Amino acid sequence: MELKMATEDRTIQPHVLPLIASLTRSESGKLIAVLTRIFGPHNLTLAEDVVQDVLIKAIEQWSAGGVPDNPSAWLFIAAQNKAIDTIRKYRRQRTFAADISTLLESEYTAAITLNTCFKDEEIQDDQLRMMFACCHPSISREGQTALIMKTLCGFSVPQIAKAFITSTDTIEKRLYRARQAFRENNAAFDMPAGTELQNRLANVLATIYLLFNEAYSASFHESLVRKDLAEDTIRLCTLLVEHITTKQPQTCALLALLYFHTSRLSGRIDEQGDLLLMKDQHRDLWDRQMIAQGIYYLTNAATGDSMSRYHLEAAIAYEHCKAEKYKDTDWRTILSYYDLLVKLMPSQIVLLNRAIVIKELEGPAAALECIRQIPGIDFLQEYYLLHGILGELNMEIGEPQNARKHYEKALKLCVSPAEKRFLLKKLSCTI
């Protein structure tokens, strides 16, 4: 969240701004969720404005009078007071949340209602409701991910743009359309039920999965947003697992997958910030506590008779995590999981990943043949990892000229400085 304030004639203590930035990331999502519960999703912009005003007030007051003993509690009290002032100001001009609108009409019932809304257990439920609201079917997938990052994760528009490697203008447009969808569809701020719950939950899980892919696939980007985003996806998925209606096998499986992948983040780069392939990573840097959490949730996911992509991907990730050394990896078992995954969702990306497993079992020539046989492989021609993989395989079968062609193509397509350095090293070996 950007804090738009004029700083003229104001003395801001240097230690206050880093604290506010940290609290914005950790607390603004909770504040926006509870205020959206009170004002209604159609007033999302109003909720965001109230939180911004509270943060600006914190900067001013804490710079003048010192930081309070409990900064988070201060923010919540200030937000509650600001919400009361906002309701007084707009009571005759706006409609608020339909189910509590009448309770906000008098000073007495409004105060009681807000006291209830700002209780810890209610705030946690409101974050869950906010997640489902952000994934309303009327909002595009791009809009959903941007909205979750903005409202629940506390990222600013420039940070979101950096994460998605796009312009701030593009992100602003996505957020505008998402807020507009709330207004036009009169979106309810509640938990869906029955079939709608299952459909919306699938959408929520897919959005969290996409957010994590943005964090993990480019965790070696020179951007602090990436690790924060990975941790946020775990937090959001944990909210789902801890709620009785959304603690389902596929939810536990996704959380297991997030823990397994996040456990390996620290090993993916060396001290110079360069990318390391899994076979070159120092496994003692992997977070064993996170791996244990992944195992716990994968075990919890093994109920019922349904199997999701998250079950299979978590099982694959577990096989990598449990191998003490790269040579100990059980590639046969991993291949069996990929075979099931291909039946469940036969995408080009899944088949490409399966070909990498074939390389470990049968060699680079067999892997190249698998890639040639992937239906619709041309769809991935602008995917830099395809060319990076083809470059590696061609080098291994003794075709450096072909390898060079693919490495050059991959270099043109990738955007990360760390990726570019990695590919340039590979390219130098083809001469």
C-alpha positions as CSV (number, residue, x, y, z in Angstrom):
1,M,0.0,0.0,0.0
2,E,1.4,3.4,-1.0
3,L,1.3,6.1,1.6
4,K,0.4,9.2,-0.3
5,M,1.2,12.1,1.9
6,A,2.9,15.5,1.7
7,T,6.0,15.6,3.9
8,E,6.5,19.4,3.9
9,D,6.6,20.9,7.4
10,R,6.5,17.5,8.9
11,T,9.4,15.9,10.8
12,I,9.4,12.2,10.2
13,Q,11.7,10.2,12.4
14,P,13.8,7.8,10.3
15,H,13.1,4.8,12.5
16,V,9.3,5.1,12.0
17,L,9.1,4.5,8.3
18,P,10.7,1.0,8.3
19,L,8.3,0.1,11.1
20,I,5.3,1.3,9.2
21,A,6.5,-0.6,6.1
22,S,6.7,-3.8,8.2
23,L,3.3,-3.2,9.8
24,T,1.8,-2.4,6.4
25,R,2.9,-5.9,5.2
26,S,1.8,-7.7,8.3
27,E,-1.4,-5.8,9.4
28,S,-2.9,-3.9,6.5
29,G,-4.5,-7.0,5.1
30,K,-6.3,-7.7,8.4
31,L,-7.4,-4.1,8.6
32,I,-8.7,-4.0,5.0
33,A,-10.5,-7.3,5.5
34,V,-12.4,-6.2,8.7
35,L,-13.2,-2.8,7.2
36,T,-14.5,-4.4,4.0
37,R,-16.7,-6.6,6.2
38,I,-18.2,-3.4,7.8
39,F,-18.4,-1.2,4.7
40,G,-19.2,-4.0,2.1
41,P,-17.1,-5.1,-0.9
42,H,-18.6,-2.4,-3.0
43,N,-16.8,0.1,-0.7
44,L,-13.4,-1.6,-1.0
45,T,-11.7,1.7,-2.0
46,L,-13.2,3.3,1.1
47,A,-11.7,0.6,3.3
48,E,-8.3,1.0,1.6
49,D,-8.5,4.8,2.1
50,V,-9.3,4.4,5.8
51,V,-6.3,2.1,6.3
52,Q,-4.0,4.5,4.4
53,D,-5.2,7.4,6.6
54,V,-4.5,5.4,9.8
55,L,-1.0,4.6,8.6
56,I,-0.3,8.2,7.8
57,K,-1.6,9.2,11.2
58,A,0.7,6.6,12.8
59,I,3.7,8.1,10.9
60,E,2.8,11.6,12.2
61,Q,2.0,10.8,15.8
62,W,4.8,8.3,16.3
63,S,7.3,10.7,14.9
64,A,6.1,13.4,17.3
65,G,5.4,11.4,20.4
66,G,7.3,8.1,20.0
67,V,6.3,4.6,19.0
68,P,3.6,3.0,21.3
69,D,4.4,-0.2,23.2
70,N,2.1,-2.2,21.0
71,P,2.1,-0.6,17.5
72,S,-0.3,-3.3,16.0
73,A,-2.9,-2.7,18.7
74,W,-2.6,1.0,18.2
75,L,-3.3,0.6,14.5
76,F,-6.4,-1.5,15.2
77,I,-7.8,1.0,17.7
78,A,-7.1,3.8,15.3
79,A,-8.8,2.0,12.5
80,Q,-11.9,1.2,14.6
81,N,-12.2,4.9,15.6
82,K,-11.7,6.0,12.0
83,A,-14.3,3.5,10.9
84,I,-16.8,5.1,13.3
85,D,-16.0,8.6,12.0
86,T,-16.4,7.3,8.4
87,I,-19.8,5.8,9.1
88,R,-20.9,9.0,10.7
89,K,-19.7,11.0,7.7
90,Y,-21.3,8.8,5.0
91,R,-24.3,7.3,6.8
92,R,-26.7,9.3,4.6
93,Q,-24.7,9.0,1.4
94,R,-23.6,5.4,1.2
95,T,-24.9,1.9,1.8
96,F,-22.7,-0.3,3.9
97,A,-22.6,-4.1,4.4
98,A,-26.2,-5.3,3.8
99,D,-26.3,-7.6,6.9
100,I,-25.1,-5.0,9.4
101,S,-26.2,-1.8,7.7
102,T,-29.2,-1.2,10.0
103,L,-26.9,-1.7,13.0
104,L,-24.7,1.1,11.9
105,E,-27.5,3.6,11.8
106,S,-27.4,4.5,15.5
107,E,-24.3,5.5,17.5
108,Y,-24.9,2.9,20.2
109,T,-25.4,-0.2,17.9
110,A,-22.6,1.0,15.6
111,A,-20.1,1.0,18.4
112,I,-21.2,-2.4,19.6
113,T,-21.1,-3.8,16.1
114,L,-17.6,-2.5,15.4
115,N,-16.3,-3.8,18.7
116,T,-17.5,-7.3,17.7
117,C,-16.0,-7.0,14.2
118,F,-12.6,-6.0,15.6
119,K,-12.3,-9.1,17.8
120,D,-9.4,-11.4,16.8
121,E,-11.5,-14.4,15.8
122,E,-13.7,-12.2,13.6
123,I,-10.7,-10.7,11.9
124,Q,-9.3,-14.1,11.0
125,D,-12.7,-15.1,9.5
126,D,-12.8,-11.8,7.7
127,Q,-9.5,-12.5,6.0
128,L,-10.9,-15.8,4.8
129,R,-14.1,-14.1,3.5
130,M,-11.8,-11.5,1.8
131,M,-9.9,-14.3,0.0
132,F,-13.2,-15.7,-1.4
133,A,-14.3,-12.2,-2.3
134,C,-11.1,-11.5,-4.2
135,C,-11.7,-14.7,-6.2
136,H,-15.2,-13.8,-7.2
137,P,-15.9,-15.4,-10.6
138,S,-16.6,-12.0,-12.2
139,I,-12.9,-11.0,-11.7
140,S,-10.2,-12.1,-14.0
141,R,-7.5,-14.4,-12.7
142,E,-4.9,-11.6,-13.1
143,G,-7.2,-9.3,-11.2
144,Q,-7.7,-11.9,-8.5
145,T,-4.0,-12.3,-7.9
146,A,-3.3,-8.5,-7.9
147,L,-6.2,-7.9,-5.5
148,I,-5.0,-10.5,-3.0
149,M,-1.5,-9.1,-3.1
150,K,-2.9,-5.6,-2.6
151,T,-5.6,-6.2,0.0
152,L,-4.5,-9.3,1.9
153,C,-0.7,-9.2,1.6
154,G,0.0,-5.4,1.8
155,F,2.0,-5.1,-1.3
156,S,2.1,-1.7,-3.1
157,V,1.2,-1.3,-6.7
158,P,4.9,-0.9,-7.7
159,Q,5.8,-4.1,-5.8
160,I,3.0,-6.0,-7.5
161,A,4.1,-4.7,-10.9
162,K,7.7,-5.8,-10.1
163,A,6.5,-9.3,-9.0
164,F,4.6,-9.8,-12.3
165,I,7.2,-8.0,-14.4
166,T,4.7,-5.5,-15.8
167,S,3.9,-1.8,-15.5
168,T,2.2,-0.1,-12.5
169,D,-0.4,1.2,-15.0
170,T,-1.3,-2.4,-15.9
171,I,-1.7,-3.3,-12.2
172,E,-3.8,-0.2,-11.5
173,K,-6.1,-1.2,-14.4
174,R,-6.5,-4.7,-13.0
175,L,-7.3,-3.4,-9.6
176,Y,-9.8,-0.9,-10.9
177,R,-11.6,-3.6,-12.9
178,A,-11.7,-5.9,-9.8
179,R,-13.2,-3.1,-7.6
180,Q,-15.6,-2.3,-10.4
181,A,-16.7,-6.0,-10.5
182,F,-17.5,-5.8,-6.8
183,R,-19.7,-2.8,-7.3
184,E,-21.5,-4.1,-10.4
185,N,-22.1,-7.6,-9.1
186,N,-23.1,-6.5,-5.6
187,A,-20.6,-9.1,-4.3
188,A,-21.4,-10.5,-0.9
189,F,-18.8,-10.7,1.9
190,D,-19.6,-14.1,3.2
191,M,-18.5,-17.7,2.8
192,P,-20.3,-19.5,0.0
193,A,-21.9,-22.9,0.7
194,G,-22.6,-26.2,-1.1
195,T,-21.6,-26.4,-4.7
196,E,-20.6,-22.8,-4.8
197,L,-18.2,-23.3,-2.0
198,Q,-16.5,-26.1,-3.9
199,N,-16.3,-24.1,-7.1
200,R,-15.0,-21.0,-5.4
201,L,-12.6,-22.9,-3.2
202,A,-11.1,-24.4,-6.4
203,N,-10.7,-20.9,-7.7
204,V,-9.1,-19.7,-4.4
205,L,-6.6,-22.6,-4.4
206,A,-5.7,-22.0,-8.1
207,T,-5.0,-18.3,-7.3
208,I,-2.8,-19.2,-4.3
209,Y,-1.0,-21.7,-6.5
210,L,-0.4,-19.1,-9.2
211,L,0.8,-16.6,-6.6
212,F,3.3,-19.1,-5.3
213,N,4.5,-19.9,-8.8
214,E,5.3,-16.2,-9.2
215,A,7.3,-16.4,-6.0
216,Y,9.0,-19.7,-6.5
217,S,9.7,-19.9,-10.2
218,A,11.6,-16.6,-9.9
219,S,12.8,-16.8,-6.4
220,F,16.3,-15.9,-7.6
221,H,15.0,-12.6,-9.1
222,E,16.7,-9.7,-7.5
223,S,13.5,-8.8,-5.7
224,L,12.6,-9.0,-2.0
225,V,9.0,-9.4,-2.9
226,R,9.5,-13.0,-4.0
227,K,10.3,-14.6,-0.6
228,D,7.7,-12.5,1.1
229,L,5.1,-13.7,-1.4
230,A,6.0,-17.3,-0.9
231,E,5.5,-16.9,2.9
232,D,2.2,-15.1,2.2
233,T,0.8,-18.0,0.2
234,I,1.5,-20.3,3.2
235,R,-0.3,-17.9,5.5
236,L,-3.3,-17.7,3.2
237,C,-3.5,-21.4,2.7
238,T,-3.1,-22.0,6.4
239,L,-6.2,-19.8,7.0
240,L,-8.1,-22.2,4.7
241,V,-6.8,-25.3,6.5
242,E,-7.8,-23.9,9.9
243,H,-11.4,-23.3,8.9
244,I,-13.8,-26.3,9.2
245,T,-15.5,-25.7,5.8
246,T,-12.3,-25.3,3.8
247,K,-10.1,-27.8,5.5
248,Q,-10.3,-30.3,2.7
249,P,-7.9,-32.9,1.2
250,Q,-6.9,-30.6,-1.7
251,T,-6.3,-27.7,0.6
252,C,-4.0,-29.7,2.8
253,A,-2.2,-31.0,-0.2
254,L,-1.6,-27.5,-1.6
255,L,-0.3,-26.4,1.8
256,A,2.1,-29.4,1.9
257,L,3.3,-28.4,-1.6
258,L,3.9,-24.8,-0.5
259,Y,5.9,-25.9,2.5
260,F,8.0,-28.4,0.5
261,H,8.9,-25.8,-2.2
262,T,9.5,-23.0,0.3
263,S,11.8,-25.2,2.3
264,R,14.2,-25.2,-0.6
265,L,14.3,-21.5,-1.4
266,S,17.5,-20.7,0.6
267,G,19.4,-23.3,-1.4
268,R,18.5,-22.1,-4.9
269,I,21.1,-19.3,-5.0
270,D,24.8,-19.2,-4.1
271,E,26.5,-16.5,-2.1
272,Q,26.9,-14.3,-5.2
273,G,23.1,-14.5,-5.9
274,D,23.5,-16.9,-8.9
275,L,21.1,-19.7,-9.6
276,L,21.9,-23.2,-8.5
277,L,20.2,-26.2,-10.1
278,M,18.9,-28.8,-7.7
279,K,21.8,-31.2,-8.2
280,D,24.2,-28.4,-7.2
281,Q,22.3,-27.2,-4.1
282,H,23.6,-27.6,-0.5
283,R,20.8,-29.6,1.0
284,D,21.8,-28.6,4.5
285,L,20.4,-25.1,3.7
286,W,17.0,-26.6,3.2
287,D,14.5,-25.8,6.0
288,R,13.9,-29.2,7.7
289,Q,11.2,-27.7,9.9
290,M,9.2,-26.7,6.8
291,I,9.7,-30.1,5.3
292,A,8.3,-31.6,8.5
293,Q,5.3,-29.3,8.2
294,G,4.9,-30.4,4.5
295,I,4.9,-34.1,5.6
296,Y,2.3,-33.4,8.2
297,Y,-0.1,-31.7,5.8
298,L,0.5,-34.3,3.1
299,T,-0.5,-36.9,5.6
300,N,-3.6,-34.9,6.4
301,A,-4.4,-34.7,2.7
302,A,-4.6,-38.5,2.4
303,T,-8.3,-38.8,3.2
304,G,-11.3,-39.4,1.0
305,D,-11.2,-40.9,-2.5
306,S,-10.3,-37.9,-4.6
307,M,-6.8,-36.9,-5.9
308,S,-6.0,-33.4,-7.1
309,R,-3.0,-32.0,-8.9
310,Y,-1.8,-30.7,-5.6
311,H,-1.6,-34.2,-4.1
312,L,0.6,-35.4,-7.0
313,E,2.8,-32.3,-7.1
314,A,3.2,-32.4,-3.3
315,A,4.2,-36.1,-3.6
316,I,6.8,-35.2,-6.2
317,A,8.2,-32.4,-4.1
318,Y,8.3,-34.7,-1.1
319,E,10.5,-37.2,-3.1
320,H,13.0,-34.4,-3.8
321,C,12.9,-33.2,-0.2
322,K,13.5,-36.6,1.4
323,A,16.5,-37.5,-0.7
324,E,19.6,-36.8,1.3
325,K,21.7,-36.4,-1.9
326,Y,20.7,-35.8,-5.5
327,K,21.8,-39.3,-6.5
328,D,19.4,-40.7,-3.9
329,T,16.4,-39.3,-5.7
330,D,13.8,-41.9,-6.4
331,W,13.2,-41.0,-10.1
332,R,11.0,-44.1,-10.7
333,T,8.5,-43.1,-8.1
334,I,8.6,-39.5,-9.4
335,L,7.9,-40.7,-12.9
336,S,4.9,-42.7,-11.7
337,Y,3.5,-39.5,-10.1
338,Y,4.0,-37.6,-13.4
339,D,2.2,-40.3,-15.3
340,L,-0.8,-39.8,-13.0
341,L,-0.5,-36.1,-13.4
342,V,-0.4,-36.3,-17.2
343,K,-3.7,-38.3,-17.0
344,L,-5.2,-35.7,-14.7
345,M,-4.0,-32.6,-16.6
346,P,-2.0,-33.3,-19.7
347,S,-0.5,-29.9,-20.2
348,Q,2.7,-29.2,-22.2
349,I,4.4,-28.0,-19.0
350,V,3.7,-31.2,-17.1
351,L,4.9,-33.3,-20.1
352,L,8.1,-31.1,-20.3
353,N,8.8,-31.7,-16.6
354,R,8.2,-35.4,-17.1
355,A,10.8,-35.4,-19.9
356,I,13.3,-34.1,-17.4
357,V,12.6,-37.2,-15.2
358,I,13.1,-39.4,-18.3
359,K,16.5,-37.8,-18.8
360,E,17.5,-39.0,-15.3
361,L,16.3,-42.5,-15.9
362,E,17.1,-43.1,-19.6
363,G,19.5,-40.4,-20.7
364,P,19.3,-37.1,-22.6
365,A,18.5,-38.6,-26.0
366,A,15.4,-40.3,-24.6
367,A,14.4,-37.0,-23.0
368,L,14.8,-35.1,-26.3
369,E,12.6,-37.7,-28.0
370,C,9.9,-37.2,-25.3
371,I,10.0,-33.5,-25.8
372,R,9.6,-33.9,-29.6
373,Q,6.5,-36.0,-29.0
374,I,4.7,-33.5,-26.7
375,P,1.4,-32.5,-28.4
376,G,1.3,-28.8,-29.1
377,I,5.0,-28.3,-28.1
378,D,5.1,-25.2,-30.3
379,F,2.9,-23.6,-27.7
380,L,6.0,-23.4,-25.5
381,Q,8.3,-21.8,-28.1
382,E,8.3,-18.5,-26.2
383,Y,8.9,-20.2,-22.9
384,Y,12.5,-19.7,-22.0
385,L,12.8,-22.8,-19.9
386,L,12.0,-25.0,-22.9
387,H,15.0,-23.6,-24.7
388,G,17.1,-23.8,-21.5
389,I,16.3,-27.5,-21.2
390,L,16.9,-28.2,-24.9
391,G,20.2,-26.4,-24.6
392,E,21.2,-28.6,-21.7
393,L,20.1,-31.8,-23.4
394,N,21.8,-31.0,-26.7
395,M,25.1,-30.3,-24.8
396,E,24.8,-33.7,-23.1
397,I,24.4,-35.6,-26.4
398,G,27.4,-33.7,-27.9
399,E,25.5,-31.1,-30.1
400,P,27.0,-27.8,-28.9
401,Q,25.8,-25.9,-32.0
402,N,22.2,-26.8,-31.3
403,A,22.7,-26.2,-27.7
404,R,24.0,-22.7,-28.4
405,K,21.0,-21.9,-30.6
406,H,18.6,-22.8,-27.8
407,Y,20.6,-21.0,-25.1
408,E,20.6,-17.9,-27.2
409,K,16.8,-18.2,-27.6
410,A,16.4,-18.7,-23.8
411,L,18.6,-15.7,-23.1
412,K,16.3,-13.5,-25.2
413,L,13.2,-14.7,-23.5
414,C,14.2,-14.6,-19.8
415,V,14.1,-11.4,-17.8
416,S,15.8,-12.2,-14.5
417,P,19.4,-10.9,-14.1
418,A,20.2,-14.1,-12.2
419,E,18.7,-16.3,-15.0
420,K,20.7,-14.3,-17.6
421,R,24.0,-14.8,-15.8
422,F,23.2,-18.5,-15.5
423,L,22.4,-18.8,-19.3
424,L,25.5,-16.8,-20.2
425,K,27.7,-19.3,-18.4
426,K,26.0,-22.2,-20.2
427,L,26.4,-20.3,-23.5
428,S,30.1,-19.9,-22.9
429,C,30.5,-23.7,-22.7
430,T,29.2,-24.1,-26.3
431,I,32.1,-22.3,-27.9
